[in-house]
């Protein structure tokens, strides 16, 4: 039996957006803008580091902020402690 795909992995027609200052390829312009924001503030981040199963719902933070022990989704404006 195969596991269902996470919601973030269902649209494969989206082309990645590269930034020359990072090794990451972002899924959207909004994510690339957040990366610029974090870089400008000097906030260290990891992009789509690890996903989590939260009671049957797959959650993949777009950014993991290791110095703050927090994850962030670019579609939301709030930050939540992990």
PDB file as gemmi writes it, atoms N, CA and C in Angstrom:
CRYST1    1.000    1.000    1.000  90.00  90.00  90.00 P 1                      
ATOM      1  N   UNK A   1       0.829  -1.162   0.000  1.00  0.00           N  
ATOM      2  CA  UNK A   1       0.000   0.000   0.000  1.00  0.00           C  
ATOM      3  C   UNK A   1       0.891   1.248   0.000  1.00  0.00           C  
ATOM      4  N   UNK A   2       0.627   2.175  -0.904  1.00  0.00           N  
ATOM      5  CA  UNK A   2       1.431   3.382  -0.968  1.00  0.00           C  
ATOM      6  C   UNK A   2       0.817   4.464  -0.095  1.00  0.00           C  
ATOM      7  N   UNK A   3       1.689   5.275   0.478  1.00  0.00           N  
ATOM      8  CA  UNK A   3       1.223   6.362   1.329  1.00  0.00           C  
ATOM      9  C   UNK A   3       0.712   7.505   0.461  1.00  0.00           C  
ATOM     10  N   UNK A   4      -0.309   8.220   0.934  1.00  0.00           N  
ATOM     11  CA  UNK A   4      -0.795   9.362   0.161  1.00  0.00           C  
ATOM     12  C   UNK A   4       0.261  10.454   0.094  1.00  0.00           C  
ATOM     13  N   UNK A   5       0.262  11.199  -1.023  1.00  0.00           N  
ATOM     14  CA  UNK A   5       1.212  12.286  -1.167  1.00  0.00           C  
ATOM     15  C   UNK A   5       0.793  13.450  -0.276  1.00  0.00           C  
ATOM     16  N   UNK A   6       1.783  14.122   0.314  1.00  0.00           N  
ATOM     17  CA  UNK A   6       1.454  15.327   1.073  1.00  0.00           C  
ATOM     18  C   UNK A   6       0.846  16.373   0.143  1.00  0.00           C  
ATOM     19  N   UNK A   7       0.010  17.249   0.678  1.00  0.00           N  
ATOM     20  CA  UNK A   7      -0.653  18.266  -0.136  1.00  0.00           C  
ATOM     21  C   UNK A   7       0.346  19.140  -0.880  1.00  0.00           C  
ATOM     22  N   UNK A   8       1.500  19.411  -0.283  1.00  0.00           N  
ATOM     23  CA  UNK A   8       2.486  20.275  -0.927  1.00  0.00           C  
ATOM     24  C   UNK A   8       3.153  19.599  -2.117  1.00  0.00           C  
ATOM     25  N   UNK A   9       2.997  18.305  -2.271  1.00  0.00           N  
ATOM     26  CA  UNK A   9       3.697  17.562  -3.312  1.00  0.00           C  
ATOM     27  C   UNK A   9       2.783  17.192  -4.476  1.00  0.00           C  
ATOM     28  N   UNK A  10       1.578  17.730  -4.550  1.00  0.00           N  
ATOM     29  CA  UNK A  10       0.641  17.311  -5.574  1.00  0.00           C  
ATOM     30  C   UNK A  10       0.764  18.097  -6.868  1.00  0.00           C  
ATOM     31  N   UNK A  11       1.298  19.309  -6.833  1.00  0.00           N  
ATOM     32  CA  UNK A  11       1.406  20.128  -8.032  1.00  0.00           C  
ATOM     33  C   UNK A  11       2.838  20.123  -8.539  1.00  0.00           C  
ATOM     34  N   UNK A  12       3.130  19.261  -9.465  1.00  0.00           N  
ATOM     35  CA  UNK A  12       4.500  19.139  -9.982  1.00  0.00           C  
ATOM     36  C   UNK A  12       4.759  20.044 -11.185  1.00  0.00           C  
ATOM     37  N   UNK A  13       3.753  20.808 -11.643  1.00  0.00           N  
ATOM     38  CA  UNK A  13       3.939  21.691 -12.783  1.00  0.00           C  
ATOM     39  C   UNK A  13       4.555  23.030 -12.393  1.00  0.00           C  
ATOM     40  N   UNK A  14       4.735  23.273 -11.109  1.00  0.00           N  
ATOM     41  CA  UNK A  14       5.281  24.534 -10.639  1.00  0.00           C  
ATOM     42  C   UNK A  14       6.793  24.511 -10.809  1.00  0.00           C  
ATOM     43  N   UNK A  15       7.329  25.519 -11.489  1.00  0.00           N  
ATOM     44  CA  UNK A  15       8.771  25.589 -11.677  1.00  0.00           C  
ATOM     45  C   UNK A  15       9.413  26.269 -10.481  1.00  0.00           C  
ATOM     46  N   UNK A  16      10.572  25.779 -10.102  1.00  0.00           N  
ATOM     47  CA  UNK A  16      11.295  26.339  -8.961  1.00  0.00           C  
ATOM     48  C   UNK A  16      11.889  27.687  -9.330  1.00  0.00           C  
ATOM     49  N   UNK A  17      12.042  28.536  -8.327  1.00  0.00           N  
ATOM     50  CA  UNK A  17      12.638  29.848  -8.497  1.00  0.00           C  
ATOM     51  C   UNK A  17      13.980  29.834  -7.778  1.00  0.00           C  
ATOM     52  N   UNK A  18      15.045  30.092  -8.526  1.00  0.00           N  
ATOM     53  CA  UNK A  18      16.375  30.065  -7.925  1.00  0.00           C  
ATOM     54  C   UNK A  18      16.797  31.470  -7.519  1.00  0.00           C  
ATOM     55  N   UNK A  19      17.525  31.536  -6.426  1.00  0.00           N  
ATOM     56  CA  UNK A  19      18.156  32.785  -6.004  1.00  0.00           C  
ATOM     57  C   UNK A  19      19.649  32.552  -6.042  1.00  0.00           C  
ATOM     58  N   UNK A  20      20.362  33.486  -6.595  1.00  0.00           N  
ATOM     59  CA  UNK A  20      21.805  33.293  -6.744  1.00  0.00           C  
ATOM     60  C   UNK A  20      22.545  33.342  -5.408  1.00  0.00           C  
ATOM     61  N   UNK A  21      21.920  33.886  -4.375  1.00  0.00           N  
ATOM     62  CA  UNK A  21      22.611  34.017  -3.087  1.00  0.00           C  
ATOM     63  C   UNK A  21      22.443  32.793  -2.198  1.00  0.00           C  
ATOM     64  N   UNK A  22      21.600  31.851  -2.577  1.00  0.00           N  
ATOM     65  CA  UNK A  22      21.386  30.662  -1.753  1.00  0.00           C  
ATOM     66  C   UNK A  22      21.491  29.408  -2.599  1.00  0.00           C  
ATOM     67  N   UNK A  23      21.563  28.285  -1.921  1.00  0.00           N  
ATOM     68  CA  UNK A  23      21.604  26.999  -2.607  1.00  0.00           C  
ATOM     69  C   UNK A  23      20.206  26.429  -2.784  1.00  0.00           C  
ATOM     70  N   UNK A  24      19.188  27.170  -2.347  1.00  0.00           N  
ATOM     71  CA  UNK A  24      17.819  26.668  -2.369  1.00  0.00           C  
ATOM     72  C   UNK A  24      17.097  27.028  -3.662  1.00  0.00           C  
ATOM     73  N   UNK A  25      16.142  26.185  -4.022  1.00  0.00           N  
ATOM     74  CA  UNK A  25      15.220  26.469  -5.118  1.00  0.00           C  
ATOM     75  C   UNK A  25      13.842  26.565  -4.491  1.00  0.00           C  
ATOM     76  N   UNK A  26      13.218  27.724  -4.611  1.00  0.00           N  
ATOM     77  CA  UNK A  26      11.944  27.977  -3.952  1.00  0.00           C  
ATOM     78  C   UNK A  26      10.783  27.631  -4.871  1.00  0.00           C  
ATOM     79  N   UNK A  27       9.670  27.232  -4.277  1.00  0.00           N  
ATOM     80  CA  UNK A  27       8.480  26.843  -5.032  1.00  0.00           C  
ATOM     81  C   UNK A  27       7.656  28.037  -5.491  1.00  0.00           C  
ATOM     82  N   UNK A  28       7.858  29.187  -4.867  1.00  0.00           N  
ATOM     83  CA  UNK A  28       7.061  30.361  -5.227  1.00  0.00           C  
ATOM     84  C   UNK A  28       7.870  31.636  -5.045  1.00  0.00           C  
ATOM     85  N   UNK A  29       7.381  32.704  -5.671  1.00  0.00           N  
ATOM     86  CA  UNK A  29       8.018  34.013  -5.485  1.00  0.00           C  
ATOM     87  C   UNK A  29       7.866  34.485  -4.043  1.00  0.00           C  
ATOM     88  N   UNK A  30       6.747  34.156  -3.424  1.00  0.00           N  
ATOM     89  CA  UNK A  30       6.542  34.557  -2.042  1.00  0.00           C  
ATOM     90  C   UNK A  30       7.603  33.930  -1.136  1.00  0.00           C  
ATOM     91  N   UNK A  31       7.904  32.659  -1.356  1.00  0.00           N  
ATOM     92  CA  UNK A  31       8.954  32.007  -0.563  1.00  0.00           C  
ATOM     93  C   UNK A  31      10.305  32.668  -0.821  1.00  0.00           C  
ATOM     94  N   UNK A  32      10.586  33.007  -2.073  1.00  0.00           N  
ATOM     95  CA  UNK A  32      11.843  33.682  -2.401  1.00  0.00           C  
ATOM     96  C   UNK A  32      11.911  35.044  -1.711  1.00  0.00           C  
ATOM     97  N   UNK A  33      10.781  35.736  -1.637  1.00  0.00           N  
ATOM     98  CA  UNK A  33      10.747  37.038  -0.952  1.00  0.00           C  
ATOM     99  C   UNK A  33      11.003  36.881   0.546  1.00  0.00           C  
ATOM    100  N   UNK A  34      10.418  35.847   1.144  1.00  0.00           N  
ATOM    101  CA  UNK A  34      10.686  35.597   2.565  1.00  0.00           C  
ATOM    102  C   UNK A  34      12.172  35.314   2.775  1.00  0.00           C  
ATOM    103  N   UNK A  35      12.785  34.585   1.856  1.00  0.00           N  
ATOM    104  CA  UNK A  35      14.217  34.297   1.976  1.00  0.00           C  
ATOM    105  C   UNK A  35      15.021  35.593   1.928  1.00  0.00           C  
ATOM    106  N   UNK A  36      14.651  36.512   1.037  1.00  0.00           N  
ATOM    107  CA  UNK A  36      15.324  37.814   0.972  1.00  0.00           C  
ATOM    108  C   UNK A  36      15.146  38.553   2.301  1.00  0.00           C  
ATOM    109  N   UNK A  37      13.930  38.514   2.838  1.00  0.00           N  
ATOM    110  CA  UNK A  37      13.637  39.156   4.119  1.00  0.00           C  
ATOM    111  C   UNK A  37      14.516  38.590   5.227  1.00  0.00           C  
ATOM    112  N   UNK A  38      14.559  37.262   5.343  1.00  0.00           N  
ATOM    113  CA  UNK A  38      15.380  36.639   6.385  1.00  0.00           C  
ATOM    114  C   UNK A  38      16.858  36.964   6.185  1.00  0.00           C  
ATOM    115  N   UNK A  39      17.328  36.921   4.924  1.00  0.00           N  
ATOM    116  CA  UNK A  39      18.723  37.247   4.635  1.00  0.00           C  
ATOM    117  C   UNK A  39      19.051  38.685   5.020  1.00  0.00           C  
ATOM    118  N   UNK A  40      18.133  39.603   4.711  1.00  0.00           N  
ATOM    119  CA  UNK A  40      18.350  41.020   5.019  1.00  0.00           C  
ATOM    120  C   UNK A  40      18.476  41.248   6.520  1.00  0.00           C  
ATOM    121  N   UNK A  41      17.675  40.518   7.299  1.00  0.00           N  
ATOM    122  CA  UNK A  41      17.728  40.646   8.759  1.00  0.00           C  
ATOM    123  C   UNK A  41      18.848  39.817   9.385  1.00  0.00           C  
ATOM    124  N   UNK A  42      19.492  38.978   8.582  1.00  0.00           N  
ATOM    125  CA  UNK A  42      20.543  38.119   9.115  1.00  0.00           C  
ATOM    126  C   UNK A  42      20.003  36.925   9.886  1.00  0.00           C  
ATOM    127  N   UNK A  43      18.756  36.544   9.615  1.00  0.00           N  
ATOM    128  CA  UNK A  43      18.129  35.406  10.286  1.00  0.00           C  
ATOM    129  C   UNK A  43      18.496  34.124   9.523  1.00  0.00           C  
ATOM    130  N   UNK A  44      19.103  33.182  10.212  1.00  0.00           N  
ATOM    131  CA  UNK A  44      19.459  31.909   9.575  1.00  0.00           C  
ATOM    132  C   UNK A  44      18.202  31.065   9.400  1.00  0.00           C  
ATOM    133  N   UNK A  45      18.106  30.400   8.256  1.00  0.00           N  
ATOM    134  CA  UNK A  45      16.948  29.555   7.979  1.00  0.00           C  
ATOM    135  C   UNK A  45      17.359  28.331   7.183  1.00  0.00           C  
ATOM    136  N   UNK A  46      16.523  27.328   7.238  1.00  0.00           N  
ATOM    137  CA  UNK A  46      16.650  26.136   6.401  1.00  0.00           C  
ATOM    138  C   UNK A  46      15.328  25.997   5.671  1.00  0.00           C  
ATOM    139  N   UNK A  47      15.388  25.757   4.377  1.00  0.00           N  
ATOM    140  CA  UNK A  47      14.187  25.706   3.549  1.00  0.00           C  
ATOM    141  C   UNK A  47      13.656  24.273   3.451  1.00  0.00           C  
ATOM    142  N   UNK A  48      12.384  24.105   3.769  1.00  0.00           N  
ATOM    143  CA  UNK A  48      11.698  22.806   3.714  1.00  0.00           C  
ATOM    144  C   UNK A  48      12.560  21.686   4.282  1.00  0.00           C  
ATOM    145  N   UNK A  49      13.018  21.899   5.499  1.00  0.00           N  
ATOM    146  CA  UNK A  49      13.939  20.963   6.144  1.00  0.00           C  
ATOM    147  C   UNK A  49      13.312  19.599   6.413  1.00  0.00           C  
ATOM    148  N   UNK A  50      12.142  19.599   7.063  1.00  0.00           N  
ATOM    149  CA  UNK A  50      11.556  18.338   7.492  1.00  0.00           C  
ATOM    150  C   UNK A  50      10.050  18.506   7.639  1.00  0.00           C  
ATOM    151  N   UNK A  51       9.303  17.493   7.231  1.00  0.00           N  
ATOM    152  CA  UNK A  51       7.856  17.518   7.378  1.00  0.00           C  
ATOM    153  C   UNK A  51       7.416  16.715   8.591  1.00  0.00           C  
ATOM    154  N   UNK A  52       6.178  16.964   9.012  1.00  0.00           N  
ATOM    155  CA  UNK A  52       5.652  16.313  10.206  1.00  0.00           C  
ATOM    156  C   UNK A  52       4.243  15.807   9.950  1.00  0.00           C  
ATOM    157  N   UNK A  53       3.928  14.681  10.533  1.00  0.00           N  
ATOM    158  CA  UNK A  53       2.572  14.145  10.503  1.00  0.00           C  
ATOM    159  C   UNK A  53       1.877  14.596  11.786  1.00  0.00           C  
ATOM    160  N   UNK A  54       0.912  15.491  11.635  1.00  0.00           N  
ATOM    161  CA  UNK A  54       0.172  16.000  12.794  1.00  0.00           C  
ATOM    162  C   UNK A  54      -1.221  15.389  12.778  1.00  0.00           C  
ATOM    163  N   UNK A  55      -1.356  14.249  13.435  1.00  0.00           N  
ATOM    164  CA  UNK A  55      -2.639  13.542  13.512  1.00  0.00           C  
ATOM    165  C   UNK A  55      -3.255  13.292  12.134  1.00  0.00           C  
ATOM    166  N   UNK A  56      -2.441  12.810  11.214  1.00  0.00           N  
ATOM    167  CA  UNK A  56      -2.932  12.460   9.885  1.00  0.00           C  
ATOM    168  C   UNK A  56      -2.863  13.582   8.864  1.00  0.00           C  
ATOM    169  N   UNK A  57      -2.472  14.772   9.283  1.00  0.00           N  
ATOM    170  CA  UNK A  57      -2.311  15.895   8.358  1.00  0.00           C  
ATOM    171  C   UNK A  57      -0.830  16.181   8.208  1.00  0.00           C  
ATOM    172  N   UNK A  58      -0.353  16.195   6.972  1.00  0.00           N  
ATOM    173  CA  UNK A  58       1.063  16.422   6.718  1.00  0.00           C  
ATOM    174  C   UNK A  58       1.348  17.921   6.775  1.00  0.00           C  
ATOM    175  N   UNK A  59       2.357  18.295   7.554  1.00  0.00           N  
ATOM    176  CA  UNK A  59       2.754  19.694   7.702  1.00  0.00           C  
ATOM    177  C   UNK A  59       4.218  19.836   7.344  1.00  0.00           C  
ATOM    178  N   UNK A  60       4.505  20.714   6.409  1.00  0.00           N  
ATOM    179  CA  UNK A  60       5.878  20.977   5.996  1.00  0.00           C  
ATOM    180  C   UNK A  60       6.129  22.474   6.091  1.00  0.00           C  
ATOM    181  N   UNK A  61       6.836  22.926   7.138  1.00  0.00           N  
ATOM    182  CA  UNK A  61       7.147  24.351   7.222  1.00  0.00           C  
ATOM    183  C   UNK A  61       8.024  24.757   6.041  1.00  0.00           C  
ATOM    184  N   UNK A  62       7.728  25.899   5.440  1.00  0.00           N  
ATOM    185  CA  UNK A  62       8.563  26.379   4.342  1.00  0.00           C  
ATOM    186  C   UNK A  62       9.959  26.731   4.847  1.00  0.00           C  
ATOM    187  N   UNK A  63       9.997  27.350   6.014  1.00  0.00           N  
ATOM    188  CA  UNK A  63      11.271  27.761   6.584  1.00  0.00           C  
ATOM    189  C   UNK A  63      11.378  27.265   8.020  1.00  0.00           C  
ATOM    190  N   UNK A  64      12.546  26.764   8.359  1.00  0.00           N  
ATOM    191  CA  UNK A  64      12.855  26.413   9.736  1.00  0.00           C  
ATOM    192  C   UNK A  64      13.890  27.425  10.208  1.00  0.00           C  
ATOM    193  N   UNK A  65      13.605  28.079  11.329  1.00  0.00           N  
ATOM    194  CA  UNK A  65      14.498  29.088  11.881  1.00  0.00           C  
ATOM    195  C   UNK A  65      15.183  28.491  13.114  1.00  0.00           C  
ATOM    196  N   UNK A  66      16.362  27.880  12.938  1.00  0.00           N  
ATOM    197  CA  UNK A  66      16.995  27.118  14.014  1.00  0.00           C  
ATOM    198  C   UNK A  66      17.341  27.952  15.240  1.00  0.00           C  
ATOM    199  N   UNK A  67      17.705  29.214  15.065  1.00  0.00           N  
ATOM    200  CA  UNK A  67      18.068  30.036  16.221  1.00  0.00           C  
ATOM    201  C   UNK A  67      16.843  30.409  17.055  1.00  0.00           C  
ATOM    202  N   UNK A  68      15.655  30.269  16.479  1.00  0.00           N  
ATOM    203  CA  UNK A  68      14.417  30.602  17.179  1.00  0.00           C  
ATOM    204  C   UNK A  68      13.578  29.358  17.482  1.00  0.00           C  
ATOM    205  N   UNK A  69      14.068  28.187  17.046  1.00  0.00           N  
ATOM    206  CA  UNK A  69      13.353  26.928  17.216  1.00  0.00           C  
ATOM    207  C   UNK A  69      11.893  27.064  16.757  1.00  0.00           C  
ATOM    208  N   UNK A  70      11.733  27.640  15.566  1.00  0.00           N  
ATOM    209  CA  UNK A  70      10.389  27.911  15.043  1.00  0.00           C  
ATOM    210  C   UNK A  70      10.329  27.618  13.556  1.00  0.00           C  
ATOM    211  N   UNK A  71       9.142  27.232  13.106  1.00  0.00           N  
ATOM    212  CA  UNK A  71       8.893  27.024  11.696  1.00  0.00           C  
ATOM    213  C   UNK A  71       7.954  28.083  11.168  1.00  0.00           C  
ATOM    214  N   UNK A  72       7.998  28.311   9.855  1.00  0.00           N  
ATOM    215  CA  UNK A  72       7.152  29.335   9.250  1.00  0.00           C  
ATOM    216  C   UNK A  72       6.625  28.835   7.913  1.00  0.00           C  
ATOM    217  N   UNK A  73       5.349  29.095   7.675  1.00  0.00           N  
ATOM    218  CA  UNK A  73       4.759  28.847   6.359  1.00  0.00           C  
ATOM    219  C   UNK A  73       4.611  30.188   5.673  1.00  0.00           C  
ATOM    220  N   UNK A  74       5.004  30.286   4.410  1.00  0.00           N  
ATOM    221  CA  UNK A  74       4.949  31.569   3.723  1.00  0.00           C  
ATOM    222  C   UNK A  74       3.518  32.005   3.415  1.00  0.00           C  
ATOM    223  N   UNK A  75       2.554  31.093   3.501  1.00  0.00           N  
ATOM    224  CA  UNK A  75       1.179  31.472   3.240  1.00  0.00           C  
ATOM    225  C   UNK A  75       0.517  32.066   4.480  1.00  0.00           C  
ATOM    226  N   UNK A  76       1.222  32.047   5.602  1.00  0.00           N  
ATOM    227  CA  UNK A  76       0.693  32.593   6.854  1.00  0.00           C  
ATOM    228  C   UNK A  76       1.621  33.709   7.327  1.00  0.00           C  
ATOM    229  N   UNK A  77       1.079  34.635   8.064  1.00  0.00           N  
ATOM    230  CA  UNK A  77       1.906  35.728   8.564  1.00  0.00           C  
ATOM    231  C   UNK A  77       2.420  35.498   9.971  1.00  0.00           C  
ATOM    232  N   UNK A  78       1.875  34.503  10.674  1.00  0.00           N  
ATOM    233  CA  UNK A  78       2.328  34.282  12.042  1.00  0.00           C  
ATOM    234  C   UNK A  78       3.416  33.221  12.099  1.00  0.00           C  
ATOM    235  N   UNK A  79       4.168  33.254  13.173  1.00  0.00           N  
ATOM    236  CA  UNK A  79       5.211  32.258  13.404  1.00  0.00           C  
ATOM    237  C   UNK A  79       4.729  31.379  14.550  1.00  0.00           C  
ATOM    238  N   UNK A  80       4.985  30.086  14.462  1.00  0.00           N  
ATOM    239  CA  UNK A  80       4.564  29.193  15.527  1.00  0.00           C  
ATOM    240  C   UNK A  80       5.760  28.422  16.058  1.00  0.00           C  
ATOM    241  N   UNK A  81       5.822  28.272  17.353  1.00  0.00           N  
ATOM    242  CA  UNK A  81       6.895  27.484  17.953  1.00  0.00           C  
ATOM    243  C   UNK A  81       6.699  26.035  17.614  1.00  0.00           C  
ATOM    244  N   UNK A  82       7.777  25.377  17.306  1.00  0.00           N  
ATOM    245  CA  UNK A  82       7.695  23.963  16.953  1.00  0.00           C  
ATOM    246  C   UNK A  82       7.858  23.110  18.176  1.00  0.00           C  
TER     247      UNK A  82                                                      
END                                                                             
